[in-house]
Structure formats: C-alpha cells, structure tokens
Amino acid sequence: MTSTYSSPLADRYASQAMLELWSPATRYGLWRRLWLALAESERELGVTIPDEAIRQMRANVDMIDFKAVAEYEKRIRHDVMAHVHAFGDVAPAAKPFIHLGATSAYVTDNADLILMRRGLDLLRGRVLDVLRALATFAERWRDQPTLGYTHLQPAQLTTVGKRATLWMQDLVLDIEDIDYRRRTLPFRGVKGTTGTQASFLELFEGDHEKVRQLDRMVTEKMSFPAPLPVTGQTYTRKLDAFVLGVVAGLAASAAKFSGDMRMLQSFGEIEEPFESEQVGSSAMAYKRNPMRSERIASLARFVNSLEGNANQTHAVQYFERTLDDSANRRLVIPEMFLATDAILILMSNISNGLEVHPAVIERRVAAELPFMATEELIVRAVRAGGDRQVAHETIRKHSLEAARAVKEGAGANDLLERLSRDKSFGVKLEDLEGAIDPTRFIGRAPQQVDEFLRDVITPIFAGDIAKREPTEELRV
C-alpha cells in the first residue's frame, strides 16, 4: 500500500499491541459486546428477548463483515446504524432488539472508555520496562561522581546513578497518575439520548428501579467500578482531558530524559545504543548521533501539542452535546496513545543500552572541581594560619585567571598550583589536592540511590502488578 497515505505511527513507531488495541476489529468488537451486555441485562430485567437472539449475538461478536458495514454506511451515512444493521444480518433473531433504547453514544463512548483504560494498562507496562532498565543502571553507577548542572552550568557534583533516579522519579509519579485514573475512571453507562434515560423508563413501563439496575448491570458486565451518575448524550469530555493529561505527562517525562541524554552524548559522557551497521549521517560517516533520543523529543512534542485539545473540546460541548468532538476525537485519542507507546519503547531501548564513559566524566570533573572546593580550600588556608577574607580574595583572583586559561586552551585547570605558589595563601600543593577528592563532594547521592531503589522501586515491582509487556524491537 504505497500509493496512499499511511500514518508513520502505524508504519514505523508504535507497537503491534497498541495498534491492535485501536484497530477497527477491537473497537467494533467492543460495540457488539456492549450491545450484547445491554440485551442480556434488559432480558434479565424482564424484557422479552428470545434465548436464540442472545445466542446469535454471542456467536457473532467478532464476526464483523466490514465490507457490509461500509456499504451500509455509504447509504445511510451513520456509522453506528451501519454496524447495527450488519450485526443484525448475522444475528437475525436479535435484529429487533439490538441497540434497544440506546443512543449512539452508548457504544461509542463506553467503548472509548474501555479502550483508554486498556491503553493506560499498556503504557504502564512500558513504563515498568523502563524502570527496570534504569534501576539496574542506577545501581551500577550509584557512586560514580559526575558534574551536576543548574542553569546548564556546572554545579556541585552528583553521581551518574543519582541522576538516573531523577528520570525514574518522574516515571514513578506518572505510574501513580495512571493508577489513580485507571482506578477511578467511570463508565458512561446506560443513559439514553440526552442522558435522561427516558427511553429505558418507557421500556420498563415507568419502573425507575429497573432503569437504575440496568445502568449498574451493564457497567458491571463491562468491568467498571461505577457509571457516571449523570451525563448528557455523551460522557463529559472532561474525562478525555483527565486521561490524555496522564498520557501527555508520560511523554513529557520521556522528553526530559531525552534532552538530558542528548546533552550527555554531546559531552561524550554517556551515549545511547549504536548498532554495528547503524549510519549516523549520510554525509559525515564518522558521526554517532543520538537519533533515538531525538525521536523521543520529536514524538513528545507532537503528543504535548495535542494535550490541550481535549480541554478545548470539552469547553464547547454545548448543553447535552455537539458533534464537533467526533472527528477530532477519532484522531487525537488514538494518536496520543500510539505516539506515547512509541516514545516509551524508545526510552526502554535506550535505557537498556546506555554506554557510560568514566574517563570522560572524570576528566570533566577534574576541570571543574577546584572551583567547587572553595569553602574547603578556605578552611585549609585558615587552618594554616591565614585570614579567611584574604584567602577568599586570593581564591577569587586565581579562579578567574585559571578559568580564563582553560577557556583559552590550557590543558588542565591549574588553580591548585596557582594557590600553592601564592605565599599569601600558605598551603602546600599536596594538602590542597587532598581537598578535591571527588567523593568528598557527592553528599548522600549513593545512599539516596540505594534508598530510592529499596523504598520506592522495589515495591512497584512486587506482585502481579508488575507483569511485563513483550519486548518491542525498534523497526527503524
């Protein structure tokens, strides 16, 4: 199929599992399951629906003739009714009862809620894959000193492993967000044309309790904790905004990781995987570009550009509903899930193959560390009999000179040599060198890694909640 447009999310990036979730077969199979649950519940509550009708519906929930559906829709210009007719063709005994009392949003909205909940489950599995890889990485490099940065300028030291826990912490918060949204996501349920349940009240001859029971029964059959108490024709589109906010949050966490990785690869400290036959540039054969991290950034920008769409849609759903949400939601909701799925596959791939270059890290630490040891150097000068204010001024003067020398091409930071030669400072070189052991400047970073892995990550992995998704290979 090279003569028509096809989404790169399907052709290049997203997983087979996520593609299947948002496929027509899954969506419209859910519609039929919803019609079956409605008919079964109506029958259980006293509506005369023959056993054969239920049997035929059950036997044909996945036997969808998409050609017949397309022919119906071309004629009647209504997707839900096209599927009603096609389902009735294969379940003729049920034809008079399919969609009884319902409006289109009964299947479209309830199916979307099911799909989004399943989508969150898939994304959660992807996050766990990333956390496993980063946990191993953080433990291995827990005590490797490295430059910390604030304002994108060298700051006090941290460790390679501690930095990885910052990426992990974002994902932990995302998992908590996923779990909350999944646990509390309500069902639209059985509400009728404008949400008043008038058609079902007519069906049950004015029996309000049976209408209430029908709503609860269908909700339970579809494995949701509760239906929304009230709706218009559709469930409030605020639910879309809630769910897509979680999805966008995952993309933002991954984008932050990818930005850090691109910087670190530019520094030469840590690199993403690079395969033996991979080409970094069509012109510059020597290049090893962080293309996977760049792709995360690219896809995340797309995802986050869509997040506000859901709130905008919710804001203009006048009264009980308008249809300007329909075409929009068909695009936005699946594509946000597909793109975020692709992002997390990339993040897992990178996290499992990170290459650390300690020699480069140590060289860059050595170039900056003397500047960071100011307080320690002042203490040593005072201990040798000097004046604190004089020592501070001496360090300030030599620091500026040493920094200028490094920027102008000096091979190393010679601040300590400059200070040892300055008689006003009064401290020998060997004593100054003892003040800048990198491990003296990493604080509790190694212990923080240990505690984070033990107290936060290990409990997340405990039990069935941490079931693994199949490993996804990058296609490009």
DAPE-V309466 format. One record per helix or strand of 3 or more residues. SS is the DSSP state (hx for helix, st for strand). FROM is the first residue (numbers start at 1). LEN is the number of residues. If there is no record, write none. Layout:
ss->SS from->FROM len->LEN
ss->SS from->FROM len->LEN
//
This chain:
ss->hx from->8 len->6
ss->hx from->16 len->6
ss->hx from->24 len->21
ss->hx from->51 len->9
ss->hx from->66 len->11
ss->hx from->79 len->12
ss->hx from->92 len->3
ss->hx from->104 len->37
ss->st from->145 len->6
ss->st from->153 len->7
ss->hx from->160 len->25
ss->hx from->198 len->6
ss->hx from->208 len->14
ss->hx from->238 len->30
ss->hx from->291 len->25
ss->hx from->323 len->30
ss->hx from->358 len->15
ss->hx from->374 len->10
ss->hx from->388 len->20
ss->hx from->415 len->7
ss->hx from->429 len->8
ss->hx from->438 len->4
ss->hx from->445 len->17
ss->hx from->464 len->3
//
